[in-house]
Amino acid sequence: MSSDFLRLSSLSTAGVKEDAHGYLIHATATTEARLCPSCQSASIRKYGAREQVYNDCPIHGKHVSILVQRQRYRCNDCKKLWHEEINDLSGQRRVTNRLKEYIEKHSLKRTFVDVAEETGIDEKTIRNIFRDYVYRLAEEIKFEHPKWLGIDEIHIISKPRVVITNIEMNTVVEMLPNRNKASILKYFDSIESPHDIHYVAMDMWRPYRDAVYERIPHVQVIVDKFHVVRMANDAMEAVRKAVRKNLSSRERRTLMHDRFVLLKRLHDLTDEEYLKFSSWVENFPLLGKAYTSKEGFYAIWDQNGRDEAEAAYDRWVQDLSIELVPYFSDLVRAAASWRNEIFNYFDHPIANAYTESLNNLIRVMNRLGRGYSFDALRAKILFTEGVQRHRKKNRSRGRRRNQAEMAGTFSMVMTSPQPDKEISSENYGADIATLVRWIEENRL
């Protein structure tokens, strides 16, 4: 039997058995130990051998097992016992190194169950290999920390989680297991230069704000516009549900099906939708008043600047009908507590728009990937090869530019042209547009 069957430099094939389920390959090591790994003595002797079974990458769609006669040695000087080292075998688990690498790469794009069935490895082992791989990736892959940082939350595996985004580059740079203050502080503590962050966009969750002001108090915090205007829609829905309680069963079903017209902006309604809308607001005046207040709140965001927006908001609160106050009370309280951060938007109009579009797709992936842990889903988002956004850095070009600035026009004479050398690359995290496309194409 040719030793090329395994194509592993440290193992020699002694025989192959094949059945309907897979291959069993008998193999021996191609090298022998020469020194004691403990004291480096050359006075060693063989001390028996043990058969060990290792799994290898599938061949022809079949599982592969390698039965290795693994030699044991004893040192005559320090009396240490050890098994020979075989470079192609993993030191942690009964798999070859190439199978371990195969599992690592494929577990980022496929379910653990799928990889386990293909390789013949227990699913728990697949999870453990993947876990170690993710830890290693987290150490090796370092993202450039954003100057415009977004903090948002999604519900994954029945719990709210935090997504950290680079708003300027439209990338995801981190996912946190929960949304408490300690997790946000831990994230900021992991950043080498948190003072490089200029703006933070977030929803109105106090632990986010407290953590930001505690660690990076110099930043401008901007409440994401989406979260603010959504509260006006929530108030509109609360009024609709209150009106619905006093309707007949037929009217209730109709109002439920037509509720979307009450949530749309007036200028976005089609002619057909406007007829439905008119019918409801004319027959139920409270709905009409609520809709007018909702539209009035949206109009605040059409103002030209912060001063105009704050004045428009103050007028809106004053004009709010007494019967609508209970329904809009959450919005009014939130605006009072977060006023500065809400109206910071007019000074720095940034928002987590890409994060919101990503949330729905992550939820879809969460449903499709049942059985995944949060760590697995996080790794798929952050570390899948091909989704990260890079930008090459050219230090040679930058160095020449600095020399030119320092030396003035003389540098044009004294410095001869040199070829640019790209020596490093900035990694800005998982590109959201690529993630969206891959999830839609079932590639992730």
C-alpha positions as CSV (number, residue, x, y, z in Angstrom):
1,M,0.0,0.0,0.0
2,S,1.4,3.4,-1.0
3,S,2.3,5.8,1.8
4,D,0.7,8.5,-0.4
5,F,-2.8,7.3,0.5
6,L,-2.9,9.5,3.6
7,R,-0.7,12.3,2.2
8,L,0.6,13.1,5.7
9,S,4.4,13.5,6.1
10,S,4.5,12.1,9.6
11,L,2.5,9.0,9.0
12,S,3.0,6.0,6.7
13,T,0.1,3.9,5.5
14,A,0.4,0.3,6.4
15,G,-3.0,-0.9,5.2
16,V,-6.6,0.2,4.3
17,K,-9.9,-1.4,5.0
18,E,-13.1,-0.1,3.4
19,D,-16.7,-0.9,4.1
20,A,-20.1,0.7,3.5
21,H,-19.5,3.3,6.3
22,G,-16.0,4.4,5.7
23,Y,-12.2,3.8,5.7
24,L,-10.1,2.3,8.4
25,I,-6.4,3.1,7.7
26,H,-3.6,1.4,9.6
27,A,-0.6,3.8,10.0
28,T,2.7,4.2,11.7
29,A,4.9,7.2,12.4
30,T,7.7,8.0,9.9
31,T,10.1,9.2,12.5
32,E,11.5,8.1,15.9
33,A,12.2,10.0,19.1
34,R,15.8,10.9,19.7
35,L,15.8,13.0,22.8
36,C,13.8,13.1,26.0
37,P,11.4,16.1,25.9
38,S,11.9,16.7,29.6
39,C,15.7,16.6,30.2
40,Q,17.0,16.4,26.5
41,S,18.9,13.2,27.3
42,A,19.7,10.9,24.3
43,S,19.6,7.9,26.6
44,I,16.0,6.7,25.8
45,R,14.5,3.4,24.9
46,K,11.2,2.1,23.5
47,Y,8.7,1.1,26.2
48,G,5.9,-0.6,24.3
49,A,3.3,0.8,21.9
50,R,-0.4,1.6,22.0
51,E,-3.0,1.6,19.3
52,Q,-4.9,4.9,19.1
53,V,-7.7,5.9,16.6
54,Y,-7.8,9.3,15.1
55,N,-10.4,10.7,12.7
56,D,-9.4,12.3,9.4
57,C,-11.1,14.3,6.7
58,P,-13.8,12.4,4.7
59,I,-12.8,10.6,1.5
60,H,-15.3,10.0,-1.3
61,G,-18.1,11.0,1.1
62,K,-17.1,8.4,3.6
63,H,-15.8,8.7,7.2
64,V,-12.1,8.1,7.7
65,S,-10.4,6.6,10.8
66,I,-6.7,6.2,11.3
67,L,-5.5,3.4,13.6
68,V,-2.0,4.5,14.7
69,Q,0.6,2.3,16.4
70,R,1.9,5.0,18.7
71,Q,5.3,4.2,20.2
72,R,5.9,4.9,23.9
73,Y,9.4,5.8,25.2
74,R,11.2,5.9,28.6
75,C,14.1,8.1,29.5
76,N,16.9,6.2,31.3
77,D,18.0,9.4,33.1
78,C,14.9,11.1,34.4
79,K,12.6,8.1,34.0
80,K,10.0,10.1,32.2
81,L,7.4,8.2,30.0
82,W,5.9,9.8,26.9
83,H,4.3,8.9,23.6
84,E,6.1,9.9,20.4
85,E,5.0,13.2,18.9
86,I,3.3,12.9,15.5
87,N,3.1,16.3,13.8
88,D,-0.1,15.7,11.8
89,L,-2.1,14.6,14.8
90,S,-3.8,17.1,17.1
91,G,-2.4,17.2,20.6
92,Q,-5.8,17.9,22.2
93,R,-8.3,15.7,20.5
94,R,-8.3,12.4,18.5
95,V,-8.4,14.1,15.1
96,T,-5.8,15.0,12.5
97,N,-4.7,18.6,12.3
98,R,-6.2,18.9,8.8
99,L,-9.6,17.6,10.0
100,K,-9.5,20.1,12.9
101,E,-8.9,22.9,10.3
102,Y,-11.7,21.5,8.1
103,I,-14.1,21.6,11.1
104,E,-13.0,25.1,12.1
105,K,-13.7,26.5,8.6
106,H,-16.9,24.7,7.9
107,S,-18.4,25.3,11.3
108,L,-18.5,29.0,10.5
109,K,-20.8,28.4,7.6
110,R,-22.7,25.2,8.4
111,T,-24.5,23.8,11.4
112,F,-22.6,21.7,13.9
113,V,-25.0,18.8,13.3
114,D,-24.2,18.9,9.5
115,V,-20.5,19.0,10.1
116,A,-20.7,16.2,12.6
117,E,-22.7,13.9,10.2
118,E,-20.2,14.6,7.4
119,T,-17.0,13.9,9.5
120,G,-18.3,11.2,11.8
121,I,-17.3,13.3,14.9
122,D,-19.5,13.7,17.9
123,E,-21.3,17.0,17.8
124,K,-19.9,17.9,21.3
125,T,-16.4,17.6,19.9
126,I,-17.3,19.8,16.9
127,R,-18.5,22.4,19.3
128,N,-15.4,22.2,21.4
129,I,-13.1,22.5,18.4
130,F,-15.1,25.5,17.2
131,R,-15.0,27.2,20.6
132,D,-11.2,26.9,20.7
133,Y,-11.1,28.3,17.1
134,V,-13.2,31.3,18.0
135,Y,-11.0,32.1,21.0
136,R,-8.0,32.0,18.7
137,L,-9.6,34.1,16.1
138,A,-10.6,36.7,18.7
139,E,-6.9,37.0,19.6
140,E,-5.6,37.1,16.0
141,I,-8.2,39.3,14.3
142,K,-8.2,42.8,15.6
143,F,-10.8,45.3,14.2
144,E,-10.1,49.0,13.8
145,H,-12.3,50.7,16.5
146,P,-14.8,53.1,15.1
147,K,-14.8,56.9,15.4
148,W,-18.6,56.8,14.9
149,L,-19.8,53.9,17.1
150,G,-23.3,52.5,17.1
151,I,-24.8,50.6,20.1
152,D,-28.0,48.7,19.4
153,E,-29.7,45.5,20.6
154,I,-31.2,42.5,19.0
155,H,-33.0,39.5,20.6
156,I,-31.1,36.3,19.9
157,I,-31.8,33.0,21.6
158,S,-34.5,34.5,23.7
159,K,-32.3,37.2,25.2
160,P,-31.4,40.8,24.3
161,R,-27.9,41.1,23.0
162,V,-25.8,44.1,22.0
163,V,-24.4,44.8,18.5
164,I,-21.5,47.3,18.2
165,T,-21.2,48.8,14.8
166,N,-18.8,51.1,12.9
167,I,-21.4,53.5,11.5
168,E,-18.9,55.3,9.2
169,M,-17.8,52.0,7.6
170,N,-21.1,50.1,7.9
171,T,-19.6,47.2,9.7
172,V,-20.2,45.1,12.8
173,V,-17.2,45.1,15.2
174,E,-18.6,43.2,18.2
175,M,-21.6,41.4,19.6
176,L,-22.0,41.3,23.4
177,P,-24.0,38.5,25.3
178,N,-26.2,41.0,27.2
179,R,-27.0,44.6,27.4
180,N,-26.0,45.5,30.9
181,K,-23.6,48.2,31.9
182,A,-20.8,45.8,32.9
183,S,-20.7,44.3,29.4
184,I,-20.5,47.8,27.7
185,L,-17.7,48.8,30.2
186,K,-15.8,45.6,29.5
187,Y,-16.0,46.3,25.8
188,F,-14.7,49.9,26.2
189,D,-11.9,48.6,28.5
190,S,-10.8,46.2,25.6
191,I,-10.3,49.1,23.2
192,E,-6.8,50.4,22.9
193,S,-7.8,54.0,22.1
194,P,-11.3,54.7,23.3
195,H,-10.6,58.4,23.1
196,D,-10.5,58.1,19.3
197,I,-14.3,57.6,19.4
198,H,-16.1,60.9,18.6
199,Y,-19.8,60.0,18.4
200,V,-21.9,57.2,19.8
201,A,-25.4,56.5,18.4
202,M,-27.7,54.4,20.7
203,D,-31.3,53.7,21.7
204,M,-32.7,55.0,25.0
205,W,-31.3,52.4,27.3
206,R,-29.7,54.1,30.4
207,P,-26.9,51.5,31.0
208,Y,-25.5,52.3,27.5
209,R,-25.4,56.0,28.3
210,D,-24.0,55.5,31.7
211,A,-21.2,53.3,30.4
212,V,-20.3,55.7,27.7
213,Y,-20.2,58.7,29.9
214,E,-18.2,56.8,32.5
215,R,-15.5,55.6,30.1
216,I,-15.5,58.1,27.3
217,P,-17.1,61.2,28.7
218,H,-15.8,63.4,25.8
219,V,-18.1,61.8,23.1
220,Q,-21.3,63.2,21.7
221,V,-24.1,60.7,22.4
222,I,-26.9,60.7,19.8
223,V,-30.1,58.8,20.3
224,D,-30.9,57.0,17.1
225,K,-33.7,58.8,15.4
226,F,-35.4,55.5,14.5
227,H,-36.0,54.7,18.2
228,V,-37.5,58.1,18.9
229,V,-40.0,58.3,16.1
230,R,-41.0,54.6,16.7
231,M,-42.3,55.7,20.1
232,A,-44.8,57.9,18.3
233,N,-46.0,54.9,16.3
234,D,-46.3,52.9,19.5
235,A,-48.5,55.6,20.9
236,M,-50.7,55.5,17.8
237,E,-51.0,51.8,18.1
238,A,-52.0,52.2,21.8
239,V,-54.9,54.5,20.7
240,R,-56.0,52.1,18.0
241,K,-56.1,49.2,20.5
242,A,-58.1,51.4,23.0
243,V,-60.7,52.3,20.3
244,R,-60.8,48.7,19.1
245,K,-62.1,47.5,22.5
246,N,-65.5,49.2,21.9
247,L,-66.0,47.9,18.3
248,S,-68.0,45.0,17.0
249,S,-66.1,41.8,16.0
250,R,-66.4,42.7,12.3
251,E,-65.1,46.3,12.9
252,R,-62.2,44.9,15.0
253,R,-61.0,42.6,12.3
254,T,-61.2,45.4,9.8
255,L,-59.3,47.9,12.0
256,M,-56.7,45.3,12.7
257,H,-56.1,44.7,8.9
258,D,-56.1,48.4,8.2
259,R,-53.8,49.4,11.1
260,F,-50.9,49.9,8.8
261,V,-52.5,53.0,7.2
262,L,-52.4,54.7,10.6
263,L,-48.7,54.1,10.9
264,K,-47.7,55.4,7.5
265,R,-46.9,59.0,6.9
266,L,-49.8,61.0,5.3
267,H,-47.8,61.8,2.2
268,D,-46.9,58.1,1.7
269,L,-50.5,56.9,1.5
270,T,-51.9,55.7,-1.8
271,D,-55.3,56.8,-3.0
272,E,-56.8,53.5,-1.8
273,E,-55.0,53.7,1.6
274,Y,-56.2,57.3,2.0
275,L,-59.8,56.2,1.6
276,K,-59.4,53.6,4.4
277,F,-57.6,56.1,6.5
278,S,-60.3,58.8,6.0
279,S,-63.0,56.3,7.0
280,W,-61.4,55.6,10.3
281,V,-60.4,59.0,11.4
282,E,-63.8,60.5,10.5
283,N,-65.7,57.8,12.3
284,F,-63.4,57.7,15.4
285,P,-62.2,61.3,16.2
286,L,-59.7,60.0,18.8
287,L,-57.9,58.1,16.1
288,G,-57.8,61.3,14.0
289,K,-56.3,63.3,16.9
290,A,-53.7,60.7,17.6
291,Y,-52.7,60.5,14.0
292,T,-52.4,64.3,13.8
293,S,-50.1,64.2,16.9
294,K,-48.1,61.4,15.5
295,E,-47.6,63.3,12.2
296,G,-46.8,66.4,14.2
297,F,-44.0,64.6,16.1
298,Y,-42.6,63.2,12.8
299,A,-42.6,66.8,11.5
300,I,-40.1,67.8,14.2
301,W,-37.5,65.8,12.4
302,D,-38.0,67.8,9.2
303,Q,-36.8,71.0,10.9
304,N,-33.6,72.7,9.6
305,G,-31.6,72.8,12.8
306,R,-31.5,72.0,16.5
307,D,-33.1,75.3,17.8
308,E,-36.0,75.0,15.4
309,A,-36.5,71.3,16.3
310,E,-36.5,71.9,20.0
311,A,-38.9,74.8,19.6
312,A,-41.1,72.6,17.5
313,Y,-41.0,69.8,20.1
314,D,-42.0,72.2,22.9
315,R,-45.0,73.4,20.8
316,W,-45.9,69.8,20.1
317,V,-46.0,69.0,23.8
318,Q,-48.1,72.1,24.6
319,D,-50.6,71.3,21.9
320,L,-51.0,67.6,22.9
321,S,-54.6,66.9,23.6
322,I,-55.4,66.0,27.3
323,E,-57.1,62.8,26.2
324,L,-53.9,61.7,24.3
325,V,-51.5,62.4,27.2
326,P,-51.8,58.9,28.6
327,Y,-50.9,57.3,25.3
328,F,-48.0,59.6,24.5
329,S,-46.7,59.7,28.1
330,D,-43.8,57.2,27.5
331,L,-42.6,59.4,24.7
332,V,-42.8,62.6,26.6
333,R,-41.0,61.1,29.6
334,A,-38.2,59.7,27.4
335,A,-37.8,63.0,25.6
336,A,-37.5,64.8,29.0
337,S,-34.9,62.3,30.2
338,W,-32.9,62.1,26.9
339,R,-33.5,65.6,25.5
340,N,-29.9,66.6,25.0
341,E,-29.0,63.2,23.3
342,I,-32.1,63.2,21.2
343,F,-31.5,66.7,19.8
344,N,-27.8,66.0,19.3
345,Y,-29.0,64.4,16.2
346,F,-29.5,67.8,14.6
347,D,-25.9,68.6,15.2
348,H,-24.6,65.2,14.1
349,P,-27.2,63.4,12.0
350,I,-25.9,59.8,12.4
351,A,-28.0,56.8,13.1
352,N,-27.8,53.0,13.2
353,A,-29.8,52.4,10.0
354,Y,-27.6,49.5,8.9
355,T,-27.8,47.9,12.3
356,E,-31.6,47.9,12.1
357,S,-31.6,46.3,8.7
358,L,-29.2,43.7,10.0
359,N,-31.3,42.8,13.0
360,N,-34.1,41.1,11.0
361,L,-31.5,39.1,9.0
362,I,-29.8,37.9,12.2
363,R,-33.1,36.8,13.6
364,V,-33.7,34.8,10.4
365,M,-30.3,33.2,10.7
366,N,-31.0,32.5,14.4
367,R,-34.2,30.6,13.4
368,L,-32.4,28.7,10.7
369,G,-29.5,27.8,12.9
370,R,-31.3,26.2,15.7
371,G,-29.0,24.7,18.3
372,Y,-26.4,27.4,17.9
373,S,-25.0,29.0,21.0
374,F,-24.7,32.8,21.1
375,D,-20.9,32.4,20.7
376,A,-21.4,30.4,17.5
377,L,-23.7,33.0,16.0
378,R,-21.3,35.8,17.1
379,A,-18.4,34.0,15.4
380,K,-20.4,33.5,12.2
381,I,-21.1,37.2,12.0
382,L,-17.7,38.5,12.9
383,F,-15.2,36.0,11.6
384,T,-16.6,34.3,8.5
385,E,-13.9,34.6,5.9
386,G,-15.0,36.9,3.0
387,V,-17.3,39.2,5.0
388,Q,-14.8,41.5,6.6
389,R,-14.0,44.9,5.2
390,H,-10.4,45.7,4.8
391,R,-8.5,48.7,3.7
392,K,-4.8,48.5,2.8
393,K,-2.4,50.8,4.6
394,N,0.8,52.0,2.9
395,R,3.3,53.3,5.4
396,S,5.9,53.9,2.8
397,R,3.7,56.4,1.1
398,G,2.8,58.0,4.4
399,R,6.4,58.2,5.4
400,R,7.4,59.9,2.2
401,R,4.6,62.4,2.5
402,N,5.7,63.3,6.0
403,Q,9.3,63.7,4.8
404,A,8.1,66.0,2.0
405,E,6.1,68.1,4.5
406,M,9.0,68.4,6.8
407,A,11.6,69.2,4.1
408,G,9.5,71.4,1.9
409,T,10.3,71.8,-1.7
410,F,13.8,70.4,-1.2
411,S,12.4,66.9,-0.8
412,M,11.4,67.0,-4.5
413,V,15.1,67.1,-5.4
414,M,16.6,65.0,-2.6
415,T,14.0,62.1,-2.6
416,S,14.0,59.8,-5.6
417,P,10.7,58.0,-6.4
418,Q,10.3,54.6,-4.7
419,P,7.7,51.9,-5.3
420,D,4.8,51.9,-2.9
421,K,4.9,48.9,-0.5
422,E,1.7,47.7,1.0
423,I,2.7,46.3,4.4
424,S,-0.4,46.1,6.4
425,S,-4.2,46.2,6.2
426,E,-6.9,47.8,8.4
427,N,-9.8,45.4,9.3
428,Y,-13.0,47.3,10.0
429,G,-15.2,44.3,10.9
430,A,-17.9,42.4,9.2
431,D,-19.3,44.4,6.3
432,I,-23.1,44.7,6.8
433,A,-23.9,44.8,3.1
434,T,-22.0,41.6,2.5
435,L,-23.6,39.9,5.5
436,V,-27.0,40.9,4.3
437,R,-26.3,39.4,0.8
438,W,-24.8,36.2,2.2
439,I,-27.6,35.6,4.6
440,E,-30.2,36.1,1.8
441,E,-28.3,33.7,-0.4
442,N,-28.0,31.1,2.4
443,R,-24.2,31.3,2.3
444,L,-23.9,32.0,6.0
